[in-house]
Amino acid sequence: MLDLLRQPWPWYVAGPLIGLVVPVLLLFAGKSFGVSTSFRDLCAAATPGRFDYLDYDWRTGSWRLAFVAGIILGGLIAATALAAPDPVVAISEATRADLADLGIDDRTGLFPSDLIGWGALVTLPGVLTLIGGGFLVGFGARWADGCTSGHAITGLIGRQLPSLLAVLGFFGGGIISTFLILPALLGGGG
């Protein structure tokens, strides 16, 4: 049984499980699934009364902080107790060729250490990706009034037009980043 938990679950198992959690949160608990608002709650708790935007009773959203703590704890458990001894990422030959064209040669783990690792942080593309990407994700989540998980899961299940527009924007941004921005940052084609 433990070996089953140490392997990535296929999309047709993980997806429906996520899909079952959302209606429970929406219909029975009256809660919206999303993570970005919890960071606002955390900032409001850490800086009470210092900023108008954060001057509210953050305790009403304390369930979100518990939810994020559960995500972090679950990630730690998955990365330690349930970690596969030799993680393998199955990617197609075409993807391998595309990554090699971008100069990403290390594909031995779950992510390319050429892109994600301490060594990448001392490069200009790494700094631009970390700071620029972090700012854009944070700004975009607040401007869109929610993050990708909130809009794509909760918003779409609730048939909200703003969520559909946000999800289209997320996917459009992902496509632009994949085919234009990342190759430009890494100096490989474009």
PyRosetta script that sets phi, psi and omega in degrees:
from pyrosetta import init, pose_from_sequence

init()
pose = pose_from_sequence("MLDLLRQPWPWYVAGPLIGLVVPVLLLFAGKSFGVSTSFRDLCAAATPGRFDYLDYDWRTGSWRLAFVAGIILGGLIAATALAAPDPVVAISEATRADLADLGIDDRTGLFPSDLIGWGALVTLPGVLTLIGGGFLVGFGARWADGCTSGHAITGLIGRQLPSLLAVLGFFGGGIISTFLILPALLGGGG")
pose.set_psi(1, -42.2)
pose.set_omega(1, -180.0)
pose.set_phi(2, -64.2)
pose.set_psi(2, -33.9)
pose.set_omega(2, 177.2)
pose.set_phi(3, -63.8)
pose.set_psi(3, -35.9)
pose.set_omega(3, 177.5)
pose.set_phi(4, -63.2)
pose.set_psi(4, -37.8)
pose.set_omega(4, 179.9)
pose.set_phi(5, -74.1)
pose.set_psi(5, -18.8)
pose.set_omega(5, -178.1)
pose.set_phi(6, -86.6)
pose.set_psi(6, 1.1)
pose.set_omega(6, 179.9)
pose.set_phi(7, -109.5)
pose.set_psi(7, 150.9)
pose.set_omega(7, 174.7)
pose.set_phi(8, -62.0)
pose.set_psi(8, 137.3)
pose.set_omega(8, 178.3)
pose.set_phi(9, -82.8)
pose.set_psi(9, 141.1)
pose.set_omega(9, 178.9)
pose.set_phi(10, -67.4)
pose.set_psi(10, 156.3)
pose.set_omega(10, -176.9)
pose.set_phi(11, -57.5)
pose.set_psi(11, -33.7)
pose.set_omega(11, -176.2)
pose.set_phi(12, -75.1)
pose.set_psi(12, -7.2)
pose.set_omega(12, 172.4)
pose.set_phi(13, -101.8)
pose.set_psi(13, -51.0)
pose.set_omega(13, -176.6)
pose.set_phi(14, -65.4)
pose.set_psi(14, -42.3)
pose.set_omega(14, -178.6)
pose.set_phi(15, -58.7)
pose.set_psi(15, -52.8)
pose.set_omega(15, 177.8)
pose.set_phi(16, -62.0)
pose.set_psi(16, -33.1)
pose.set_omega(16, 177.1)
pose.set_phi(17, -63.0)
pose.set_psi(17, -42.9)
pose.set_omega(17, 175.6)
pose.set_phi(18, -63.6)
pose.set_psi(18, -41.6)
pose.set_omega(18, 179.4)
pose.set_phi(19, -62.9)
pose.set_psi(19, -26.2)
pose.set_omega(19, 177.8)
pose.set_phi(20, -80.2)
pose.set_psi(20, -29.7)
pose.set_omega(20, -178.8)
pose.set_phi(21, -71.4)
pose.set_psi(21, -40.6)
pose.set_omega(21, -174.0)
pose.set_phi(22, -62.3)
pose.set_psi(22, -48.9)
pose.set_omega(22, 178.8)
pose.set_phi(23, -61.4)
pose.set_psi(23, -33.6)
pose.set_omega(23, 177.8)
pose.set_phi(24, -62.6)
pose.set_psi(24, -46.5)
pose.set_omega(24, 178.8)
pose.set_phi(25, -63.3)
pose.set_psi(25, -43.6)
pose.set_omega(25, -177.2)
pose.set_phi(26, -71.0)
pose.set_psi(26, -52.2)
pose.set_omega(26, -171.0)
pose.set_phi(27, -79.5)
pose.set_psi(27, -41.5)
pose.set_omega(27, -173.0)
pose.set_phi(28, -95.5)
pose.set_psi(28, -33.2)
pose.set_omega(28, -177.4)
pose.set_phi(29, -102.9)
pose.set_psi(29, -12.3)
pose.set_omega(29, -178.7)
pose.set_phi(30, 67.0)
pose.set_psi(30, 26.5)
pose.set_omega(30, -177.3)
pose.set_phi(31, -109.4)
pose.set_psi(31, 148.6)
pose.set_omega(31, 175.1)
pose.set_phi(32, -101.3)
pose.set_psi(32, 134.7)
pose.set_omega(32, -179.6)
pose.set_phi(33, -80.5)
pose.set_psi(33, 125.6)
pose.set_omega(33, 177.6)
pose.set_phi(34, 176.0)
pose.set_psi(34, 156.7)
pose.set_omega(34, -174.0)
pose.set_phi(35, -112.1)
pose.set_psi(35, -32.0)
pose.set_omega(35, -171.5)
pose.set_phi(36, -61.4)
pose.set_psi(36, -34.0)
pose.set_omega(36, -179.6)
pose.set_phi(37, -66.5)
pose.set_psi(37, -27.5)
pose.set_omega(37, 179.8)
pose.set_phi(38, -64.3)
pose.set_psi(38, -29.7)
pose.set_omega(38, 177.2)
pose.set_phi(39, -68.9)
pose.set_psi(39, -33.4)
pose.set_omega(39, 174.1)
pose.set_phi(40, -65.3)
pose.set_psi(40, -42.8)
pose.set_omega(40, 177.3)
pose.set_phi(41, -59.8)
pose.set_psi(41, -42.8)
pose.set_omega(41, -179.9)
pose.set_phi(42, -62.9)
pose.set_psi(42, -43.7)
pose.set_omega(42, 178.1)
pose.set_phi(43, -65.7)
pose.set_psi(43, -38.8)
pose.set_omega(43, 178.2)
pose.set_phi(44, -64.6)
pose.set_psi(44, -36.4)
pose.set_omega(44, 178.7)
pose.set_phi(45, -70.7)
pose.set_psi(45, -35.4)
pose.set_omega(45, -176.4)
pose.set_phi(46, -80.3)
pose.set_psi(46, -26.1)
pose.set_omega(46, -177.4)
pose.set_phi(47, -129.5)
pose.set_psi(47, 64.9)
pose.set_omega(47, -175.3)
pose.set_phi(48, -62.7)
pose.set_psi(48, 125.3)
pose.set_omega(48, 174.5)
pose.set_phi(49, 73.4)
pose.set_psi(49, 3.6)
pose.set_omega(49, -176.7)
pose.set_phi(50, -85.5)
pose.set_psi(50, -25.2)
pose.set_omega(50, -178.7)
pose.set_phi(51, -133.2)
pose.set_psi(51, 136.7)
pose.set_omega(51, -178.8)
pose.set_phi(52, -57.1)
pose.set_psi(52, -40.8)
pose.set_omega(52, -177.8)
pose.set_phi(53, -62.8)
pose.set_psi(53, -28.4)
pose.set_omega(53, -177.1)
pose.set_phi(54, -104.6)
pose.set_psi(54, 9.7)
pose.set_omega(54, -178.2)
pose.set_phi(55, -91.5)
pose.set_psi(55, 82.8)
pose.set_omega(55, 177.0)
pose.set_phi(56, -155.4)
pose.set_psi(56, 171.1)
pose.set_omega(56, -179.8)
pose.set_phi(57, -81.4)
pose.set_psi(57, 94.0)
pose.set_omega(57, -177.2)
pose.set_phi(58, -66.8)
pose.set_psi(58, -16.8)
pose.set_omega(58, -178.5)
pose.set_phi(59, -64.6)
pose.set_psi(59, -24.4)
pose.set_omega(59, 177.4)
pose.set_phi(60, -65.0)
pose.set_psi(60, -21.7)
pose.set_omega(60, 177.6)
pose.set_phi(61, -107.1)
pose.set_psi(61, 19.3)
pose.set_omega(61, -177.6)
pose.set_phi(62, -63.0)
pose.set_psi(62, -23.9)
pose.set_omega(62, 176.6)
pose.set_phi(63, -62.7)
pose.set_psi(63, -31.7)
pose.set_omega(63, 178.5)
pose.set_phi(64, -67.6)
pose.set_psi(64, -38.4)
pose.set_omega(64, 177.6)
pose.set_phi(65, -64.4)
pose.set_psi(65, -39.9)
pose.set_omega(65, 176.3)
pose.set_phi(66, -65.0)
pose.set_psi(66, -38.0)
pose.set_omega(66, 178.2)
pose.set_phi(67, -61.8)
pose.set_psi(67, -47.2)
pose.set_omega(67, 179.4)
pose.set_phi(68, -66.4)
pose.set_psi(68, -38.9)
pose.set_omega(68, 176.0)
pose.set_phi(69, -60.3)
pose.set_psi(69, -37.8)
pose.set_omega(69, 176.4)
pose.set_phi(70, -65.6)
pose.set_psi(70, -38.0)
pose.set_omega(70, 176.6)
pose.set_phi(71, -62.5)
pose.set_psi(71, -45.8)
pose.set_omega(71, -179.2)
pose.set_phi(72, -65.0)
pose.set_psi(72, -45.7)
pose.set_omega(72, 178.8)
pose.set_phi(73, -62.2)
pose.set_psi(73, -43.2)
pose.set_omega(73, 177.2)
pose.set_phi(74, -61.7)
pose.set_psi(74, -39.2)
pose.set_omega(74, 176.5)
pose.set_phi(75, -64.4)
pose.set_psi(75, -41.2)
pose.set_omega(75, 177.8)
pose.set_phi(76, -64.1)
pose.set_psi(76, -41.8)
pose.set_omega(76, 178.4)
pose.set_phi(77, -64.4)
pose.set_psi(77, -44.2)
pose.set_omega(77, 179.7)
pose.set_phi(78, -64.1)
pose.set_psi(78, -36.6)
pose.set_omega(78, -177.3)
pose.set_phi(79, -78.7)
pose.set_psi(79, -19.8)
pose.set_omega(79, -178.0)
pose.set_phi(80, -111.8)
pose.set_psi(80, -71.4)
pose.set_omega(80, -174.3)
pose.set_phi(81, -68.8)
pose.set_psi(81, -31.9)
pose.set_omega(81, -176.8)
pose.set_phi(82, -107.3)
pose.set_psi(82, 9.7)
pose.set_omega(82, -176.9)
pose.set_phi(83, -66.6)
pose.set_psi(83, 136.1)
pose.set_omega(83, 175.0)
pose.set_phi(84, -69.0)
pose.set_psi(84, 137.4)
pose.set_omega(84, -177.7)
pose.set_phi(85, -64.1)
pose.set_psi(85, -31.3)
pose.set_omega(85, -179.3)
pose.set_phi(86, -137.6)
pose.set_psi(86, 82.1)
pose.set_omega(86, -174.5)
pose.set_phi(87, -63.3)
pose.set_psi(87, 136.6)
pose.set_omega(87, 179.5)
pose.set_phi(88, -125.3)
pose.set_psi(88, 131.0)
pose.set_omega(88, 176.7)
pose.set_phi(89, -111.2)
pose.set_psi(89, 118.1)
pose.set_omega(89, -179.1)
pose.set_phi(90, -87.5)
pose.set_psi(90, 112.8)
pose.set_omega(90, 176.3)
pose.set_phi(91, -128.5)
pose.set_psi(91, 152.6)
pose.set_omega(91, -175.7)
pose.set_phi(92, -72.1)
pose.set_psi(92, 162.4)
pose.set_omega(92, 177.8)
pose.set_phi(93, -64.3)
pose.set_psi(93, -35.5)
pose.set_omega(93, 178.4)
pose.set_phi(94, -62.8)
pose.set_psi(94, -41.5)
pose.set_omega(94, 178.0)
pose.set_phi(95, -66.2)
pose.set_psi(95, -41.2)
pose.set_omega(95, 176.6)
pose.set_phi(96, -57.8)
pose.set_psi(96, -42.9)
pose.set_omega(96, 179.5)
pose.set_phi(97, -66.0)
pose.set_psi(97, -41.9)
pose.set_omega(97, 178.5)
pose.set_phi(98, -63.3)
pose.set_psi(98, -42.0)
pose.set_omega(98, 177.9)
pose.set_phi(99, -64.5)
pose.set_psi(99, -40.6)
pose.set_omega(99, 178.3)
pose.set_phi(100, -63.8)
pose.set_psi(100, -37.8)
pose.set_omega(100, 177.1)
pose.set_phi(101, -62.4)
pose.set_psi(101, -29.5)
pose.set_omega(101, 179.1)
pose.set_phi(102, -86.7)
pose.set_psi(102, -2.8)
pose.set_omega(102, 179.6)
pose.set_phi(103, 88.2)
pose.set_psi(103, 14.9)
pose.set_omega(103, 179.0)
pose.set_phi(104, -98.2)
pose.set_psi(104, 103.6)
pose.set_omega(104, -174.4)
pose.set_phi(105, -105.2)
pose.set_psi(105, -25.1)
pose.set_omega(105, -176.8)
pose.set_phi(106, -88.5)
pose.set_psi(106, 108.5)
pose.set_omega(106, 177.7)
pose.set_phi(107, -126.3)
pose.set_psi(107, 41.5)
pose.set_omega(107, -176.4)
pose.set_phi(108, -87.7)
pose.set_psi(108, -21.4)
pose.set_omega(108, -178.6)
pose.set_phi(109, -114.8)
pose.set_psi(109, -156.1)
pose.set_omega(109, -179.7)
pose.set_phi(110, -77.1)
pose.set_psi(110, -19.4)
pose.set_omega(110, 178.3)
pose.set_phi(111, -145.3)
pose.set_psi(111, 154.6)
pose.set_omega(111, -178.8)
pose.set_phi(112, -73.6)
pose.set_psi(112, 120.5)
pose.set_omega(112, -179.8)
pose.set_phi(113, -67.8)
pose.set_psi(113, -16.8)
pose.set_omega(113, 174.5)
pose.set_phi(114, -63.1)
pose.set_psi(114, -31.5)
pose.set_omega(114, -177.1)
pose.set_phi(115, -101.1)
pose.set_psi(115, -41.5)
pose.set_omega(115, -173.7)
pose.set_phi(116, -120.7)
pose.set_psi(116, 105.5)
pose.set_omega(116, -179.8)
pose.set_phi(117, 171.7)
pose.set_psi(117, 170.2)
pose.set_omega(117, -177.3)
pose.set_phi(118, -62.4)
pose.set_psi(118, -36.6)
pose.set_omega(118, 179.8)
pose.set_phi(119, -64.1)
pose.set_psi(119, -32.9)
pose.set_omega(119, -179.8)
pose.set_phi(120, -70.4)
pose.set_psi(120, -22.7)
pose.set_omega(120, -177.2)
pose.set_phi(121, -72.9)
pose.set_psi(121, -18.0)
pose.set_omega(121, 180.0)
pose.set_phi(122, -93.8)
pose.set_psi(122, 8.3)
pose.set_omega(122, 177.5)
pose.set_phi(123, -103.9)
pose.set_psi(123, 156.0)
pose.set_omega(123, 178.4)
pose.set_phi(124, -60.6)
pose.set_psi(124, -46.5)
pose.set_omega(124, 176.8)
pose.set_phi(125, -60.3)
pose.set_psi(125, -36.9)
pose.set_omega(125, 179.0)
pose.set_phi(126, -65.4)
pose.set_psi(126, -42.8)
pose.set_omega(126, 178.9)
pose.set_phi(127, -66.9)
pose.set_psi(127, -43.6)
pose.set_omega(127, 178.5)
pose.set_phi(128, -62.2)
pose.set_psi(128, -40.7)
pose.set_omega(128, 179.6)
pose.set_phi(129, -66.2)
pose.set_psi(129, -45.1)
pose.set_omega(129, -177.1)
pose.set_phi(130, -67.6)
pose.set_psi(130, -54.1)
pose.set_omega(130, -175.8)
pose.set_phi(131, -75.4)
pose.set_psi(131, -50.5)
pose.set_omega(131, -179.1)
pose.set_phi(132, -63.7)
pose.set_psi(132, -47.0)
pose.set_omega(132, 179.6)
pose.set_phi(133, -64.5)
pose.set_psi(133, -41.8)
pose.set_omega(133, 178.7)
pose.set_phi(134, -62.2)
pose.set_psi(134, -43.6)
pose.set_omega(134, 178.0)
pose.set_phi(135, -63.0)
pose.set_psi(135, -46.3)
pose.set_omega(135, -178.0)
pose.set_phi(136, -64.2)
pose.set_psi(136, -39.1)
pose.set_omega(136, 178.7)
pose.set_phi(137, -66.2)
pose.set_psi(137, -47.4)
pose.set_omega(137, 179.9)
pose.set_phi(138, -63.5)
pose.set_psi(138, -46.6)
pose.set_omega(138, 179.7)
pose.set_phi(139, -64.1)
pose.set_psi(139, -44.8)
pose.set_omega(139, -178.4)
pose.set_phi(140, -63.8)
pose.set_psi(140, -39.8)
pose.set_omega(140, 179.8)
pose.set_phi(141, -64.2)
pose.set_psi(141, -39.7)
pose.set_omega(141, 178.7)
pose.set_phi(142, -73.4)
pose.set_psi(142, -39.6)
pose.set_omega(142, -179.4)
pose.set_phi(143, -66.1)
pose.set_psi(143, -38.6)
pose.set_omega(143, 179.4)
pose.set_phi(144, -81.8)
pose.set_psi(144, -0.2)
pose.set_omega(144, -179.4)
pose.set_phi(145, 59.9)
pose.set_psi(145, 41.0)
pose.set_omega(145, 176.6)
pose.set_phi(146, 154.0)
pose.set_psi(146, 163.2)
pose.set_omega(146, -178.5)
pose.set_phi(147, -96.1)
pose.set_psi(147, -179.7)
pose.set_omega(147, -177.7)
pose.set_phi(148, -59.7)
pose.set_psi(148, -42.9)
pose.set_omega(148, -179.1)
pose.set_phi(149, -66.1)
pose.set_psi(149, -41.1)
pose.set_omega(149, -179.9)
pose.set_phi(150, -63.3)
pose.set_psi(150, -47.3)
pose.set_omega(150, -179.3)
pose.set_phi(151, -73.7)
pose.set_psi(151, -46.3)
pose.set_omega(151, -173.4)
pose.set_phi(152, -71.2)
pose.set_psi(152, -31.2)
pose.set_omega(152, -177.8)
pose.set_phi(153, -98.9)
pose.set_psi(153, -60.6)
pose.set_omega(153, -176.3)
pose.set_phi(154, -73.1)
pose.set_psi(154, -46.8)
pose.set_omega(154, -176.1)
pose.set_phi(155, -64.3)
pose.set_psi(155, -42.6)
pose.set_omega(155, -179.7)
pose.set_phi(156, -70.9)
pose.set_psi(156, -36.6)
pose.set_omega(156, 177.8)
pose.set_phi(157, -67.5)
pose.set_psi(157, -26.3)
pose.set_omega(157, 176.3)
pose.set_phi(158, -89.0)
pose.set_psi(158, 5.1)
pose.set_omega(158, 178.7)
pose.set_phi(159, 53.5)
pose.set_psi(159, 48.4)
pose.set_omega(159, 179.6)
pose.set_phi(160, -95.7)
pose.set_psi(160, 123.4)
pose.set_omega(160, -179.8)
pose.set_phi(161, -59.7)
pose.set_psi(161, -42.8)
pose.set_omega(161, 177.3)
pose.set_phi(162, -58.1)
pose.set_psi(162, -35.3)
pose.set_omega(162, 178.3)
pose.set_phi(163, -68.3)
pose.set_psi(163, -39.5)
pose.set_omega(163, 176.9)
pose.set_phi(164, -61.2)
pose.set_psi(164, -44.4)
pose.set_omega(164, 179.1)
pose.set_phi(165, -64.3)
pose.set_psi(165, -40.8)
pose.set_omega(165, 178.4)
pose.set_phi(166, -63.6)
pose.set_psi(166, -44.2)
pose.set_omega(166, 180.0)
pose.set_phi(167, -63.5)
pose.set_psi(167, -41.5)
pose.set_omega(167, 175.6)
pose.set_phi(168, -60.2)
pose.set_psi(168, -39.1)
pose.set_omega(168, 176.7)
pose.set_phi(169, -66.2)
pose.set_psi(169, -40.8)
pose.set_omega(169, 178.0)
pose.set_phi(170, -61.4)
pose.set_psi(170, -47.3)
pose.set_omega(170, -179.2)
pose.set_phi(171, -67.6)
pose.set_psi(171, -39.8)
pose.set_omega(171, 176.4)
pose.set_phi(172, -61.5)
pose.set_psi(172, -43.6)
pose.set_omega(172, 176.8)
pose.set_phi(173, -62.7)
pose.set_psi(173, -38.2)
pose.set_omega(173, 177.9)
pose.set_phi(174, -64.2)
pose.set_psi(174, -41.1)
pose.set_omega(174, 178.5)
pose.set_phi(175, -66.1)
pose.set_psi(175, -44.0)
pose.set_omega(175, 178.0)
pose.set_phi(176, -62.5)
pose.set_psi(176, -43.0)
pose.set_omega(176, 179.2)
pose.set_phi(177, -63.3)
pose.set_psi(177, -42.8)
pose.set_omega(177, -177.4)
pose.set_phi(178, -66.5)
pose.set_psi(178, -45.1)
pose.set_omega(178, -171.6)
pose.set_phi(179, -96.6)
pose.set_psi(179, -17.0)
pose.set_omega(179, -178.5)
pose.set_phi(180, -120.3)
pose.set_psi(180, -53.8)
pose.set_omega(180, -172.1)
pose.set_phi(181, -73.2)
pose.set_psi(181, -50.1)
pose.set_omega(181, -178.9)
pose.set_phi(182, -60.6)
pose.set_psi(182, -46.4)
pose.set_omega(182, 176.6)
pose.set_phi(183, -61.6)
pose.set_psi(183, -35.8)
pose.set_omega(183, 177.9)
pose.set_phi(184, -67.3)
pose.set_psi(184, -40.9)
pose.set_omega(184, 178.5)
pose.set_phi(185, -65.3)
pose.set_psi(185, -38.2)
pose.set_omega(185, -177.3)
pose.set_phi(186, -88.4)
pose.set_psi(186, -5.7)
pose.set_omega(186, 176.6)
pose.set_phi(187, 73.0)
pose.set_psi(187, 24.6)
pose.set_omega(187, 180.0)
pose.set_phi(188, -119.2)
pose.set_psi(188, 94.1)
pose.set_omega(188, 174.9)
pose.set_phi(189, 70.9)
pose.set_psi(189, -152.8)
pose.set_omega(189, 179.7)
pose.set_phi(190, 160.1)
pose.dump_pdb("model.pdb")
